[in-house]
């Protein structure tokens, strides 16, 4: 039994039996270990404790996250944490949408279990203190961003907003502030709970009524605010998400990356910028990865460049490359099915952040494939294939070592976005936008400059670019190559660039 399999086996039985209680929508409870999280888009990956496979997830806008039996954000969870996920189906019928996410302590506490089998020695006093600290941290987090909720109905300038969140949290922390005849500010938000520009895109509102009902749907507090705004904004329509800043709360710019319009927004990395396919689906007459599930996918037309966002993006392990270097086979990351594919005319490949052909990507590399349907409806026609490190460089992101455990074969690394200049023109390092558990082993190659070094040369604080292997049964994805430090990052692509520039 491998260390990963043994660890997953220990996760299956925590907190007693998985609940089979009925829910408003068909749900499934799954236990697993958190692998990677994206704070901005509220997405991530976890390793299923029952199957050992990696599964993608996305938080619903109303999703409830708990750490230490207190409300939390994805930022409060460390990769490697055992969790229980309550999932709903997505438009393709897969269980990927998170209704609730609880860490192991929360699950154990709700089942009355008091044991904890990690390296921490956790008694009642420590548990209570940890929960209190988590509540304080989350309270500050919410006050800086506003309480999130969904507009249930409108009438003239009056909105009824159903607030997301835990009912007990609202009762104990917010109820004294949210009372009729007090003023709040309401800001437009999106399904990721990101606001555009709260100091500008908000309206002062007077609370007319605060109705508290029993919470019957996970993620909803049971609290409904009826407010009258000074002016109706486009984003206040029924069904839209808003942020409500309580009486006296400061309506402020959000941390870089969380806010869709910000200082330096013109230089936003593409993964942080506003996504038109997600925010303005009516502009697209076809299905995208982000919206319009009721429409067909765009079909490739001879001699016509496919429109932006029309591709279906899939991650997988490159298994083989055809003799023409324009075709090959890969294994899907989520299902492990194998797919034969071919590049379309004009299709491109990027490896080591340089122009490449498929033969330049080592077999076994984790890649992202931009795919279109063939005549049978299968996604086998590729417009673009890229390795992971090229994608990191494109976004300007690096992994920064937060902790490492080489004996266990992994390190914890936040995803650090590129530096920006603030409104005063001064350089600033934005907050981390994600965090991952990166696995390493004796086959991992580590580079400083153009020289290989040992794994033991890695240190906390090192900035990394990586390429990972694909997922295999019993063999989780690991770092195949690690490039350490800014100087190495400037030159690692040189050999591939020279090869691409050489006469054919």
C-alpha positions, 0 to 999 in steps of 0.5 A, a space after each residue: 500500500 502506497 503512502 497516498 493510498 494508506 492516507 486516503 484509507 484513514 480518511 474514509 471512516 472519520 466522523 462516522 457514517 456519511 449522512 443520507 438525509 434528503 436534500 432540496 437537490 440531489 446531493 452526494 457526500 464525498 470524503 477526500 483530501 484537499 489537493 489544490 485551491 483557487 481562492 479567486 474563482 473558488 475552485 479546486 481539486 481533491 483526492 477522493 478517499 474511496 477511489 484515489 482519483 482527483 476530482 475538480 470542484 467549484 463552490 456554489 455562490 452560497 456554499 458553506 465552508 467550515 474549519 474548526 467548526 466555524 465558518 471559513 473561506 477556502 484560504 483557511 484550508 491547507 492542502 492535505 486537509 481531510 474534508 467532507 464535500 457535499 456535492 451537487 451535479 453540474 450541467 453535465 451530470 457530474 458531482 462537482 458543485 460544492 454545497 458544503 465543505 467541512 474539514 475533518 474537525 468539523 465533521 468529527 465535532 458534529 458527530 460528537 467525536 473528540 479524537 484527532 489523529 494528526 500531529 496536533 494534540 487537541 483538547 477541549 480548550 485548544 479546540 474552543 480557542 481555535 474555533 474562536 480565532 477562526 470566527 474572529 478571522 472570518 468576521 474580519 474577512 466578511 466585513 472587508 468584503 460585505 455579506 453575500 446574498 442573492 436578489 430574490 425579488 425587486 419592486 421599484 427601488 426595493 430589493 429583497 436579498 437572501 443572505 448566504 451564510 450560517 444561521 448561527 453566525 448571523 444570529 451571534 455576530 451580525 443580527 445586532 447590526 442588521 435592523 430596520 431603519 439603518 443604512 447599508 451599502 449594496 454592491 454588485 457581485 458575480 457568481 464567484 462573489 467578486 465585486 467590480 469596484 465597490 467604492 463606485 459600484 454600490 448604492 446606499 440603501 435603507 433597511 425596511 425589514 429583516 426577516 429571519 426564517 428557519 434555514 432549510 437550504 444549505 448555505 442560506 442563513 434564513 435571513 432576508 433583507 428588504 432594502 430600498 436603494 437610492 438608484 437601481 443598478 443593472 446588477 440588482 436584477 432578480 437572481 443576481 449576487 450582491 454584497 451588503 456592507 453593514 451600517 458603518 462598514 467601510 466600503 473599500 477596494 478589494 484585494 488585488 485579483 478579487 476585484 474585477 476592476 482595480 488599480 493595474 486592471 489593464 495589466 491583470 493576468 488573464 486568469 484574474 481578468 473579467 471573463 466575458 463568457 462567464 459574465 455576459 453569456 448572451 453575447 455567445 451564440 454557443 456553449 462555453 466552459 463557463 455558460 450556455 449549457 443549453 446551447 450546442 458547442 461551436 463547430 470548427 469551420 474550414 478556413 475560419 478561426 474559432 471565436 474566443 472562448 469557444 474551445 472546451 478546455 481539458 487537462 490530461 496526461 500526454 500518452 503518445 505523439 504521432 509521427 507527424 507531431 500533429 496528433 497523439 493520445 492523452 488520458 483524461 485527468 478526471 475519468 482516466 479515459 484515453 482520447 485520440 486527438 489531432 491538431 486542426 490546421 493552424 493549431 499550435 503547441 507551447 512547451 517551456 514557454 516557447 513555440 513547439 510541436 507535440 514532440 517537444 513535450 515529454 510523454 507523461 506530462 500534464 497538459 491542457 488541451 483546447 478541444 473541439 468536437 469532431 463529426 461524431 461529437 467527441 472532443 478530439 480536434 485540438 486548437 492548442 496544447 500547452 504544458 503547465 509551466 507555459 501556462 504559469 509564465 503566461 499568467 505571471 504566477 509562481 509557486 512559493 514554498 510555504 512548507 516542505 516535507 521531503 520525507 513525505 514527498 510533498 511541499 505546500 506552495 501558495 500561488 503568487 501572482 505577479 507584482 503590480 503598481 498601486 494607485 500611487 505608482 509604487 510596486 506592490 505584491 498582491 496577496 496569494 491567489 491559491 495554494 497547492 500540495 505539490 508532490 516530489 520524489 526521487 525522479 523529480 528534476 530540480 534546476 537552478 540556472 541551467 544546472 541540476 541540484 538536489 531536492 534537499 536544496 529546496 527551501 521555504 520561500 523559494 519561488 518555483 515554476 513546475 511541470 507535473 506528470 499526469 495522474 495514474 492509478 495509484 500514482 498521483 501527479 508529481 513534479 517532473 521538473 522544478 525551476 527555482 528562482 527568478 534568474 532560472 525562470 528567465 533562462 529555462 526556456 532558452 533551449 526550446 526558443 532556440 529550437 523553435 527558431 532554428 531553420 526547419 
